[in-house]
Amino acid sequence: MFTEDKVTEIFCMADDFCKFFDSMMAKYTIPTPKKHKYHRSGTFQDWY
């Protein structure tokens, strides 16, 4: 059986890991380029 202190310790360890992981992901992830939005209709009839 887990004591309340042990459960709290596990949650704190998980939280510390998530904070570290998020900071590393932000540091080493390649940013995605922003897509251009075109102001045109998507219907085929507008092409004629």
mmCIF entry with sequence, helices, sheets and N, C-alpha, C, O atoms, coordinates in Angstrom:
data_MODEL
# 
_entry.id   MODEL 
# 
_entity.id                         1 
_entity.type                       polymer 
_entity.pdbx_number_of_molecules   1 
# 
_entity_poly.entity_id                      1 
_entity_poly.type                           'polypeptide(L)' 
_entity_poly.nstd_linkage                   no 
_entity_poly.nstd_monomer                   no 
_entity_poly.pdbx_seq_one_letter_code       MFTEDKVTEIFCMADDFCKFFDSMMAKYTIPTPKKHKYHRSGTFQDWY 
_entity_poly.pdbx_seq_one_letter_code_can   MFTEDKVTEIFCMADDFCKFFDSMMAKYTIPTPKKHKYHRSGTFQDWY 
_entity_poly.pdbx_strand_id                 A 
# 
loop_
_entity_poly_seq.entity_id 
_entity_poly_seq.num 
_entity_poly_seq.mon_id 
_entity_poly_seq.hetero 
1 1  MET n 
1 2  PHE n 
1 3  THR n 
1 4  GLU n 
1 5  ASP n 
1 6  LYS n 
1 7  VAL n 
1 8  THR n 
1 9  GLU n 
1 10 ILE n 
1 11 PHE n 
1 12 CYS n 
1 13 MET n 
1 14 ALA n 
1 15 ASP n 
1 16 ASP n 
1 17 PHE n 
1 18 CYS n 
1 19 LYS n 
1 20 PHE n 
1 21 PHE n 
1 22 ASP n 
1 23 SER n 
1 24 MET n 
1 25 MET n 
1 26 ALA n 
1 27 LYS n 
1 28 TYR n 
1 29 THR n 
1 30 ILE n 
1 31 PRO n 
1 32 THR n 
1 33 PRO n 
1 34 LYS n 
1 35 LYS n 
1 36 HIS n 
1 37 LYS n 
1 38 TYR n 
1 39 HIS n 
1 40 ARG n 
1 41 SER n 
1 42 GLY n 
1 43 THR n 
1 44 PHE n 
1 45 GLN n 
1 46 ASP n 
1 47 TRP n 
1 48 TYR n 
# 
_struct_asym.id          A 
_struct_asym.entity_id   1 
# 
loop_
_struct_conf.conf_type_id 
_struct_conf.id 
_struct_conf.pdbx_PDB_helix_id 
_struct_conf.beg_label_comp_id 
_struct_conf.beg_label_asym_id 
_struct_conf.beg_label_seq_id 
_struct_conf.pdbx_beg_PDB_ins_code 
_struct_conf.end_label_comp_id 
_struct_conf.end_label_asym_id 
_struct_conf.end_label_seq_id 
_struct_conf.pdbx_end_PDB_ins_code 
_struct_conf.beg_auth_comp_id 
_struct_conf.beg_auth_asym_id 
_struct_conf.beg_auth_seq_id 
_struct_conf.end_auth_comp_id 
_struct_conf.end_auth_asym_id 
_struct_conf.end_auth_seq_id 
_struct_conf.pdbx_PDB_helix_class 
_struct_conf.details 
_struct_conf.pdbx_PDB_helix_length 
HELX_P HELX_P1 AA1 GLU A 4  ? TYR A 28 ? GLU A 4  TYR A 28 1 ? 25 
HELX_P HELX_P2 AA2 PHE A 44 ? TRP A 47 ? PHE A 44 TRP A 47 5 ? 4  
# 
_struct_conf_type.id          HELX_P 
_struct_conf_type.criteria    ? 
_struct_conf_type.reference   ? 
# 
loop_
_atom_site.group_PDB 
_atom_site.id 
_atom_site.type_symbol 
_atom_site.label_atom_id 
_atom_site.label_alt_id 
_atom_site.label_comp_id 
_atom_site.label_asym_id 
_atom_site.label_entity_id 
_atom_site.label_seq_id 
_atom_site.pdbx_PDB_ins_code 
_atom_site.Cartn_x 
_atom_site.Cartn_y 
_atom_site.Cartn_z 
_atom_site.occupancy 
_atom_site.B_iso_or_equiv 
_atom_site.pdbx_formal_charge 
_atom_site.auth_seq_id 
_atom_site.auth_comp_id 
_atom_site.auth_asym_id 
_atom_site.auth_atom_id 
_atom_site.pdbx_PDB_model_num 
ATOM 1   N N  . MET A 1 1  ? 0.844   -1.182 0.000   1.00 0.00 ? 1  MET A N  1 
ATOM 2   C CA . MET A 1 1  ? 0.000   0.000  0.000   1.00 0.00 ? 1  MET A CA 1 
ATOM 3   C C  . MET A 1 1  ? 0.889   1.246  0.000   1.00 0.00 ? 1  MET A C  1 
ATOM 4   O O  . MET A 1 1  ? 1.922   1.296  0.667   1.00 0.00 ? 1  MET A O  1 
ATOM 5   N N  . PHE A 1 2  ? 0.463   2.227  -0.754  1.00 0.00 ? 2  PHE A N  1 
ATOM 6   C CA . PHE A 1 2  ? 1.208   3.477  -0.824  1.00 0.00 ? 2  PHE A CA 1 
ATOM 7   C C  . PHE A 1 2  ? 0.722   4.442  0.255   1.00 0.00 ? 2  PHE A C  1 
ATOM 8   O O  . PHE A 1 2  ? -0.478  4.577  0.495   1.00 0.00 ? 2  PHE A O  1 
ATOM 9   N N  . THR A 1 3  ? 1.664   5.098  0.889   1.00 0.00 ? 3  THR A N  1 
ATOM 10  C CA . THR A 1 3  ? 1.289   6.118  1.854   1.00 0.00 ? 3  THR A CA 1 
ATOM 11  C C  . THR A 1 3  ? 1.043   7.425  1.106   1.00 0.00 ? 3  THR A C  1 
ATOM 12  O O  . THR A 1 3  ? 1.447   7.580  -0.046  1.00 0.00 ? 3  THR A O  1 
ATOM 13  N N  . GLU A 1 4  ? 0.389   8.342  1.763   1.00 0.00 ? 4  GLU A N  1 
ATOM 14  C CA . GLU A 1 4  ? 0.095   9.639  1.138   1.00 0.00 ? 4  GLU A CA 1 
ATOM 15  C C  . GLU A 1 4  ? 1.380   10.383 0.787   1.00 0.00 ? 4  GLU A C  1 
ATOM 16  O O  . GLU A 1 4  ? 1.449   11.058 -0.240  1.00 0.00 ? 4  GLU A O  1 
ATOM 17  N N  . ASP A 1 5  ? 2.392   10.261 1.638   1.00 0.00 ? 5  ASP A N  1 
ATOM 18  C CA . ASP A 1 5  ? 3.673   10.913 1.367   1.00 0.00 ? 5  ASP A CA 1 
ATOM 19  C C  . ASP A 1 5  ? 4.340   10.343 0.119   1.00 0.00 ? 5  ASP A C  1 
ATOM 20  O O  . ASP A 1 5  ? 4.936   11.088 -0.659  1.00 0.00 ? 5  ASP A O  1 
ATOM 21  N N  . LYS A 1 6  ? 4.245   9.037  -0.076  1.00 0.00 ? 6  LYS A N  1 
ATOM 22  C CA . LYS A 1 6  ? 4.852   8.403  -1.233  1.00 0.00 ? 6  LYS A CA 1 
ATOM 23  C C  . LYS A 1 6  ? 4.139   8.820  -2.517  1.00 0.00 ? 6  LYS A C  1 
ATOM 24  O O  . LYS A 1 6  ? 4.789   9.056  -3.536  1.00 0.00 ? 6  LYS A O  1 
ATOM 25  N N  . VAL A 1 7  ? 2.821   8.911  -2.477  1.00 0.00 ? 7  VAL A N  1 
ATOM 26  C CA . VAL A 1 7  ? 2.050   9.351  -3.636  1.00 0.00 ? 7  VAL A CA 1 
ATOM 27  C C  . VAL A 1 7  ? 2.402   10.790 -3.986  1.00 0.00 ? 7  VAL A C  1 
ATOM 28  O O  . VAL A 1 7  ? 2.567   11.122 -5.160  1.00 0.00 ? 7  VAL A O  1 
ATOM 29  N N  . THR A 1 8  ? 2.515   11.641 -2.981  1.00 0.00 ? 8  THR A N  1 
ATOM 30  C CA . THR A 1 8  ? 2.895   13.035 -3.208  1.00 0.00 ? 8  THR A CA 1 
ATOM 31  C C  . THR A 1 8  ? 4.286   13.117 -3.824  1.00 0.00 ? 8  THR A C  1 
ATOM 32  O O  . THR A 1 8  ? 4.522   13.921 -4.725  1.00 0.00 ? 8  THR A O  1 
ATOM 33  N N  . GLU A 1 9  ? 5.199   12.294 -3.344  1.00 0.00 ? 9  GLU A N  1 
ATOM 34  C CA . GLU A 1 9  ? 6.555   12.273 -3.880  1.00 0.00 ? 9  GLU A CA 1 
ATOM 35  C C  . GLU A 1 9  ? 6.554   11.854 -5.356  1.00 0.00 ? 9  GLU A C  1 
ATOM 36  O O  . GLU A 1 9  ? 7.277   12.437 -6.165  1.00 0.00 ? 9  GLU A O  1 
ATOM 37  N N  . ILE A 1 10 ? 5.756   10.860 -5.704  1.00 0.00 ? 10 ILE A N  1 
ATOM 38  C CA . ILE A 1 10 ? 5.677   10.400 -7.095  1.00 0.00 ? 10 ILE A CA 1 
ATOM 39  C C  . ILE A 1 10 ? 5.119   11.507 -7.985  1.00 0.00 ? 10 ILE A C  1 
ATOM 40  O O  . ILE A 1 10 ? 5.638   11.746 -9.075  1.00 0.00 ? 10 ILE A O  1 
ATOM 41  N N  . PHE A 1 11 ? 4.071   12.180 -7.531  1.00 0.00 ? 11 PHE A N  1 
ATOM 42  C CA . PHE A 1 11 ? 3.503   13.277 -8.311  1.00 0.00 ? 11 PHE A CA 1 
ATOM 43  C C  . PHE A 1 11 ? 4.493   14.424 -8.479  1.00 0.00 ? 11 PHE A C  1 
ATOM 44  O O  . PHE A 1 11 ? 4.548   15.042 -9.543  1.00 0.00 ? 11 PHE A O  1 
ATOM 45  N N  . CYS A 1 12 ? 5.266   14.712 -7.455  1.00 0.00 ? 12 CYS A N  1 
ATOM 46  C CA . CYS A 1 12 ? 6.283   15.775 -7.558  1.00 0.00 ? 12 CYS A CA 1 
ATOM 47  C C  . CYS A 1 12 ? 7.372   15.392 -8.551  1.00 0.00 ? 12 CYS A C  1 
ATOM 48  O O  . CYS A 1 12 ? 7.839   16.238 -9.314  1.00 0.00 ? 12 CYS A O  1 
ATOM 49  N N  . MET A 1 13 ? 7.777   14.132 -8.547  1.00 0.00 ? 13 MET A N  1 
ATOM 50  C CA . MET A 1 13 ? 8.778   13.660 -9.502  1.00 0.00 ? 13 MET A CA 1 
ATOM 51  C C  . MET A 1 13 ? 8.244   13.748 -10.928 1.00 0.00 ? 13 MET A C  1 
ATOM 52  O O  . MET A 1 13 ? 8.966   14.153 -11.839 1.00 0.00 ? 13 MET A O  1 
ATOM 53  N N  . ALA A 1 14 ? 6.995   13.374 -11.124 1.00 0.00 ? 14 ALA A N  1 
ATOM 54  C CA . ALA A 1 14 ? 6.388   13.457 -12.453 1.00 0.00 ? 14 ALA A CA 1 
ATOM 55  C C  . ALA A 1 14 ? 6.276   14.906 -12.906 1.00 0.00 ? 14 ALA A C  1 
ATOM 56  O O  . ALA A 1 14 ? 6.526   15.206 -14.074 1.00 0.00 ? 14 ALA A O  1 
ATOM 57  N N  . ASP A 1 15 ? 5.910   15.800 -12.012 1.00 0.00 ? 15 ASP A N  1 
ATOM 58  C CA . ASP A 1 15 ? 5.790   17.217 -12.339 1.00 0.00 ? 15 ASP A CA 1 
ATOM 59  C C  . ASP A 1 15 ? 7.149   17.811 -12.704 1.00 0.00 ? 15 ASP A C  1 
ATOM 60  O O  . ASP A 1 15 ? 7.253   18.582 -13.657 1.00 0.00 ? 15 ASP A O  1 
ATOM 61  N N  . ASP A 1 16 ? 8.174   17.461 -11.959 1.00 0.00 ? 16 ASP A N  1 
ATOM 62  C CA . ASP A 1 16 ? 9.529   17.938 -12.273 1.00 0.00 ? 16 ASP A CA 1 
ATOM 63  C C  . ASP A 1 16 ? 9.976   17.442 -13.643 1.00 0.00 ? 16 ASP A C  1 
ATOM 64  O O  . ASP A 1 16 ? 10.572  18.188 -14.419 1.00 0.00 ? 16 ASP A O  1 
ATOM 65  N N  . PHE A 1 17 ? 9.681   16.175 -13.935 1.00 0.00 ? 17 PHE A N  1 
ATOM 66  C CA . PHE A 1 17 ? 10.040  15.627 -15.236 1.00 0.00 ? 17 PHE A CA 1 
ATOM 67  C C  . PHE A 1 17 ? 9.302   16.360 -16.349 1.00 0.00 ? 17 PHE A C  1 
ATOM 68  O O  . PHE A 1 17 ? 9.907   16.695 -17.367 1.00 0.00 ? 17 PHE A O  1 
ATOM 69  N N  . CYS A 1 18 ? 8.014   16.615 -16.178 1.00 0.00 ? 18 CYS A N  1 
ATOM 70  C CA . CYS A 1 18 ? 7.235   17.299 -17.212 1.00 0.00 ? 18 CYS A CA 1 
ATOM 71  C C  . CYS A 1 18 ? 7.751   18.711 -17.463 1.00 0.00 ? 18 CYS A C  1 
ATOM 72  O O  . CYS A 1 18 ? 7.815   19.153 -18.611 1.00 0.00 ? 18 CYS A O  1 
ATOM 73  N N  . LYS A 1 19 ? 8.116   19.415 -16.412 1.00 0.00 ? 19 LYS A N  1 
ATOM 74  C CA . LYS A 1 19 ? 8.668   20.759 -16.573 1.00 0.00 ? 19 LYS A CA 1 
ATOM 75  C C  . LYS A 1 19 ? 9.988   20.713 -17.341 1.00 0.00 ? 19 LYS A C  1 
ATOM 76  O O  . LYS A 1 19 ? 10.220  21.533 -18.230 1.00 0.00 ? 19 LYS A O  1 
ATOM 77  N N  . PHE A 1 20 ? 10.851  19.755 -17.000 1.00 0.00 ? 20 PHE A N  1 
ATOM 78  C CA . PHE A 1 20 ? 12.126  19.594 -17.687 1.00 0.00 ? 20 PHE A CA 1 
ATOM 79  C C  . PHE A 1 20 ? 11.896  19.205 -19.152 1.00 0.00 ? 20 PHE A C  1 
ATOM 80  O O  . PHE A 1 20 ? 12.530  19.760 -20.049 1.00 0.00 ? 20 PHE A O  1 
ATOM 81  N N  . PHE A 1 21 ? 10.998  18.260 -19.389 1.00 0.00 ? 21 PHE A N  1 
ATOM 82  C CA . PHE A 1 21 ? 10.717  17.796 -20.736 1.00 0.00 ? 21 PHE A CA 1 
ATOM 83  C C  . PHE A 1 21 ? 10.161  18.925 -21.607 1.00 0.00 ? 21 PHE A C  1 
ATOM 84  O O  . PHE A 1 21 ? 10.572  19.078 -22.757 1.00 0.00 ? 21 PHE A O  1 
ATOM 85  N N  . ASP A 1 22 ? 9.236   19.711 -21.071 1.00 0.00 ? 22 ASP A N  1 
ATOM 86  C CA . ASP A 1 22 ? 8.672   20.833 -21.823 1.00 0.00 ? 22 ASP A CA 1 
ATOM 87  C C  . ASP A 1 22 ? 9.741   21.858 -22.193 1.00 0.00 ? 22 ASP A C  1 
ATOM 88  O O  . ASP A 1 22 ? 9.745   22.377 -23.309 1.00 0.00 ? 22 ASP A O  1 
ATOM 89  N N  . SER A 1 23 ? 10.637  22.148 -21.271 1.00 0.00 ? 23 SER A N  1 
ATOM 90  C CA . SER A 1 23 ? 11.691  23.121 -21.566 1.00 0.00 ? 23 SER A CA 1 
ATOM 91  C C  . SER A 1 23 ? 12.654  22.586 -22.623 1.00 0.00 ? 23 SER A C  1 
ATOM 92  O O  . SER A 1 23 ? 13.114  23.349 -23.472 1.00 0.00 ? 23 SER A O  1 
ATOM 93  N N  . MET A 1 24 ? 12.964  21.301 -22.588 1.00 0.00 ? 24 MET A N  1 
ATOM 94  C CA . MET A 1 24 ? 13.844  20.718 -23.600 1.00 0.00 ? 24 MET A CA 1 
ATOM 95  C C  . MET A 1 24 ? 13.147  20.645 -24.958 1.00 0.00 ? 24 MET A C  1 
ATOM 96  O O  . MET A 1 24 ? 13.785  20.869 -25.987 1.00 0.00 ? 24 MET A O  1 
ATOM 97  N N  . MET A 1 25 ? 11.880  20.343 -24.977 1.00 0.00 ? 25 MET A N  1 
ATOM 98  C CA . MET A 1 25 ? 11.135  20.316 -26.239 1.00 0.00 ? 25 MET A CA 1 
ATOM 99  C C  . MET A 1 25 ? 11.085  21.702 -26.864 1.00 0.00 ? 25 MET A C  1 
ATOM 100 O O  . MET A 1 25 ? 11.239  21.840 -28.077 1.00 0.00 ? 25 MET A O  1 
ATOM 101 N N  . ALA A 1 26 ? 10.873  22.715 -26.060 1.00 0.00 ? 26 ALA A N  1 
ATOM 102 C CA . ALA A 1 26 ? 10.839  24.082 -26.574 1.00 0.00 ? 26 ALA A CA 1 
ATOM 103 C C  . ALA A 1 26 ? 12.211  24.496 -27.103 1.00 0.00 ? 26 ALA A C  1 
ATOM 104 O O  . ALA A 1 26 ? 12.300  25.252 -28.070 1.00 0.00 ? 26 ALA A O  1 
ATOM 105 N N  . LYS A 1 27 ? 13.253  24.016 -26.489 1.00 0.00 ? 27 LYS A N  1 
ATOM 106 C CA . LYS A 1 27 ? 14.606  24.391 -26.880 1.00 0.00 ? 27 LYS A CA 1 
ATOM 107 C C  . LYS A 1 27 ? 15.051  23.687 -28.165 1.00 0.00 ? 27 LYS A C  1 
ATOM 108 O O  . LYS A 1 27 ? 15.717  24.299 -29.000 1.00 0.00 ? 27 LYS A O  1 
ATOM 109 N N  . TYR A 1 28 ? 14.694  22.415 -28.335 1.00 0.00 ? 28 TYR A N  1 
ATOM 110 C CA . TYR A 1 28 ? 15.235  21.618 -29.431 1.00 0.00 ? 28 TYR A CA 1 
ATOM 111 C C  . TYR A 1 28 ? 14.247  21.305 -30.558 1.00 0.00 ? 28 TYR A C  1 
ATOM 112 O O  . TYR A 1 28 ? 14.620  20.642 -31.525 1.00 0.00 ? 28 TYR A O  1 
ATOM 113 N N  . THR A 1 29 ? 13.031  21.753 -30.459 1.00 0.00 ? 29 THR A N  1 
ATOM 114 C CA . THR A 1 29 ? 12.053  21.478 -31.505 1.00 0.00 ? 29 THR A CA 1 
ATOM 115 C C  . THR A 1 29 ? 12.156  22.531 -32.598 1.00 0.00 ? 29 THR A C  1 
ATOM 116 O O  . THR A 1 29 ? 12.301  23.722 -32.323 1.00 0.00 ? 29 THR A O  1 
ATOM 117 N N  . ILE A 1 30 ? 12.079  22.077 -33.830 1.00 0.00 ? 30 ILE A N  1 
ATOM 118 C CA . ILE A 1 30 ? 12.116  23.000 -34.965 1.00 0.00 ? 30 ILE A CA 1 
ATOM 119 C C  . ILE A 1 30 ? 10.754  23.672 -35.067 1.00 0.00 ? 30 ILE A C  1 
ATOM 120 O O  . ILE A 1 30 ? 9.732   22.986 -35.096 1.00 0.00 ? 30 ILE A O  1 
ATOM 121 N N  . PRO A 1 31 ? 10.720  24.996 -35.121 1.00 0.00 ? 31 PRO A N  1 
ATOM 122 C CA . PRO A 1 31 ? 9.422   25.672 -35.215 1.00 0.00 ? 31 PRO A CA 1 
ATOM 123 C C  . PRO A 1 31 ? 8.771   25.406 -36.571 1.00 0.00 ? 31 PRO A C  1 
ATOM 124 O O  . PRO A 1 31 ? 9.455   25.316 -37.591 1.00 0.00 ? 31 PRO A O  1 
ATOM 125 N N  . THR A 1 32 ? 7.462   25.283 -36.571 1.00 0.00 ? 32 THR A N  1 
ATOM 126 C CA . THR A 1 32 ? 6.748   25.043 -37.818 1.00 0.00 ? 32 THR A CA 1 
ATOM 127 C C  . THR A 1 32 ? 6.514   26.374 -38.518 1.00 0.00 ? 32 THR A C  1 
ATOM 128 O O  . THR A 1 32 ? 6.159   27.366 -37.881 1.00 0.00 ? 32 THR A O  1 
ATOM 129 N N  . PRO A 1 33 ? 6.715   26.391 -39.839 1.00 0.00 ? 33 PRO A N  1 
ATOM 130 C CA . PRO A 1 33 ? 6.475   27.643 -40.564 1.00 0.00 ? 33 PRO A CA 1 
ATOM 131 C C  . PRO A 1 33 ? 4.979   27.942 -40.616 1.00 0.00 ? 33 PRO A C  1 
ATOM 132 O O  . PRO A 1 33 ? 4.147   27.034 -40.650 1.00 0.00 ? 33 PRO A O  1 
ATOM 133 N N  . LYS A 1 34 ? 4.668   29.195 -40.621 1.00 0.00 ? 34 LYS A N  1 
ATOM 134 C CA . LYS A 1 34 ? 3.263   29.581 -40.688 1.00 0.00 ? 34 LYS A CA 1 
ATOM 135 C C  . LYS A 1 34 ? 2.776   29.448 -42.122 1.00 0.00 ? 34 LYS A C  1 
ATOM 136 O O  . LYS A 1 34 ? 3.453   29.859 -43.065 1.00 0.00 ? 34 LYS A O  1 
ATOM 137 N N  . LYS A 1 35 ? 1.617   28.878 -42.267 1.00 0.00 ? 35 LYS A N  1 
ATOM 138 C CA . LYS A 1 35 ? 1.063   28.696 -43.596 1.00 0.00 ? 35 LYS A CA 1 
ATOM 139 C C  . LYS A 1 35 ? 0.450   30.001 -44.078 1.00 0.00 ? 35 LYS A C  1 
ATOM 140 O O  . LYS A 1 35 ? -0.116  30.768 -43.300 1.00 0.00 ? 35 LYS A O  1 
ATOM 141 N N  . HIS A 1 36 ? 0.575   30.232 -45.376 1.00 0.00 ? 36 HIS A N  1 
ATOM 142 C CA . HIS A 1 36 ? -0.017  31.406 -45.988 1.00 0.00 ? 36 HIS A CA 1 
ATOM 143 C C  . HIS A 1 36 ? -1.489  31.134 -46.258 1.00 0.00 ? 36 HIS A C  1 
ATOM 144 O O  . HIS A 1 36 ? -1.854  30.045 -46.702 1.00 0.00 ? 36 HIS A O  1 
ATOM 145 N N  . LYS A 1 37 ? -2.303  32.090 -45.997 1.00 0.00 ? 37 LYS A N  1 
ATOM 146 C CA . LYS A 1 37 ? -3.719  31.972 -46.308 1.00 0.00 ? 37 LYS A CA 1 
ATOM 147 C C  . LYS A 1 37 ? -3.990  32.774 -47.573 1.00 0.00 ? 37 LYS A C  1 
ATOM 148 O O  . LYS A 1 37 ? -3.666  33.959 -47.657 1.00 0.00 ? 37 LYS A O  1 
ATOM 149 N N  . TYR A 1 38 ? -4.575  32.125 -48.529 1.00 0.00 ? 38 TYR A N  1 
ATOM 150 C CA . TYR A 1 38 ? -4.895  32.773 -49.786 1.00 0.00 ? 38 TYR A CA 1 
ATOM 151 C C  . TYR A 1 38 ? -6.348  33.217 -49.759 1.00 0.00 ? 38 TYR A C  1 
ATOM 152 O O  . TYR A 1 38 ? -7.223  32.501 -49.272 1.00 0.00 ? 38 TYR A O  1 
ATOM 153 N N  . HIS A 1 39 ? -6.587  34.386 -50.279 1.00 0.00 ? 39 HIS A N  1 
ATOM 154 C CA . HIS A 1 39 ? -7.936  34.941 -50.288 1.00 0.00 ? 39 HIS A CA 1 
ATOM 155 C C  . HIS A 1 39 ? -8.600  34.616 -51.618 1.00 0.00 ? 39 HIS A C  1 
ATOM 156 O O  . HIS A 1 39 ? -8.753  35.482 -52.480 1.00 0.00 ? 39 HIS A O  1 
ATOM 157 N N  . ARG A 1 40 ? -8.983  33.384 -51.768 1.00 0.00 ? 40 ARG A N  1 
ATOM 158 C CA . ARG A 1 40 ? -9.684  32.983 -52.976 1.00 0.00 ? 40 ARG A CA 1 
ATOM 159 C C  . ARG A 1 40 ? -10.681 31.897 -52.628 1.00 0.00 ? 40 ARG A C  1 
ATOM 160 O O  . ARG A 1 40 ? -10.570 31.209 -51.613 1.00 0.00 ? 40 ARG A O  1 
ATOM 161 N N  . SER A 1 41 ? -11.627 31.776 -53.480 1.00 0.00 ? 41 SER A N  1 
ATOM 162 C CA . SER A 1 41 ? -12.651 30.772 -53.271 1.00 0.00 ? 41 SER A CA 1 
ATOM 163 C C  . SER A 1 41 ? -12.099 29.409 -53.649 1.00 0.00 ? 41 SER A C  1 
ATOM 164 O O  . SER A 1 41 ? -11.226 29.311 -54.511 1.00 0.00 ? 41 SER A O  1 
ATOM 165 N N  . GLY A 1 42 ? -12.581 28.393 -53.037 1.00 0.00 ? 42 GLY A N  1 
ATOM 166 C CA . GLY A 1 42 ? -12.109 27.049 -53.311 1.00 0.00 ? 42 GLY A CA 1 
ATOM 167 C C  . GLY A 1 42 ? -12.944 26.317 -54.346 1.00 0.00 ? 42 GLY A C  1 
ATOM 168 O O  . GLY A 1 42 ? -12.738 25.122 -54.556 1.00 0.00 ? 42 GLY A O  1 
ATOM 169 N N  . THR A 1 43 ? -13.874 26.989 -54.994 1.00 0.00 ? 43 THR A N  1 
ATOM 170 C CA . THR A 1 43 ? -14.723 26.304 -55.950 1.00 0.00 ? 43 THR A CA 1 
ATOM 171 C C  . THR A 1 43 ? -14.083 26.283 -57.328 1.00 0.00 ? 43 THR A C  1 
ATOM 172 O O  . THR A 1 43 ? -13.330 27.191 -57.680 1.00 0.00 ? 43 THR A O  1 
ATOM 173 N N  . PHE A 1 44 ? -14.375 25.261 -58.102 1.00 0.00 ? 44 PHE A N  1 
ATOM 174 C CA . PHE A 1 44 ? -13.807 25.088 -59.425 1.00 0.00 ? 44 PHE A CA 1 
ATOM 175 C C  . PHE A 1 44 ? -14.367 26.106 -60.420 1.00 0.00 ? 44 PHE A C  1 
ATOM 176 O O  . PHE A 1 44 ? -13.663 26.491 -61.354 1.00 0.00 ? 44 PHE A O  1 
ATOM 177 N N  . GLN A 1 45 ? -15.583 26.540 -60.248 1.00 0.00 ? 45 GLN A N  1 
ATOM 178 C CA . GLN A 1 45 ? -16.227 27.450 -61.186 1.00 0.00 ? 45 GLN A CA 1 
ATOM 179 C C  . GLN A 1 45 ? -15.571 28.833 -61.183 1.00 0.00 ? 45 GLN A C  1 
ATOM 180 O O  . GLN A 1 45 ? -15.677 29.554 -62.175 1.00 0.00 ? 45 GLN A O  1 
ATOM 181 N N  . ASP A 1 46 ? -14.912 29.215 -60.123 1.00 0.00 ? 46 ASP A N  1 
ATOM 182 C CA . ASP A 1 46 ? -14.283 30.526 -60.059 1.00 0.00 ? 46 ASP A CA 1 
ATOM 183 C C  . ASP A 1 46 ? -13.003 30.594 -60.896 1.00 0.00 ? 46 ASP A C  1 
ATOM 184 O O  . ASP A 1 46 ? -12.450 31.680 -61.072 1.00 0.00 ? 46 ASP A O  1 
ATOM 185 N N  . TRP A 1 47 ? -12.526 29.474 -61.409 1.00 0.00 ? 47 TRP A N  1 
ATOM 186 C CA . TRP A 1 47 ? -11.298 29.457 -62.159 1.00 0.00 ? 47 TRP A CA 1 
ATOM 187 C C  . TRP A 1 47 ? -11.507 29.862 -63.613 1.00 0.00 ? 47 TRP A C  1 
ATOM 188 O O  . TRP A 1 47 ? -10.535 30.170 -64.303 1.00 0.00 ? 47 TRP A O  1 
ATOM 189 N N  . TYR A 1 48 ? -12.726 29.871 -64.090 1.00 0.00 ? 48 TYR A N  1 
ATOM 190 C CA . TYR A 1 48 ? -13.003 30.213 -65.498 1.00 0.00 ? 48 TYR A CA 1 
ATOM 191 C C  . TYR A 1 48 ? -13.146 31.692 -65.685 1.00 0.00 ? 48 TYR A C  1 
ATOM 192 O O  . TYR A 1 48 ? -13.379 32.154 -66.802 1.00 0.00 ? 48 TYR A O  1 
# 
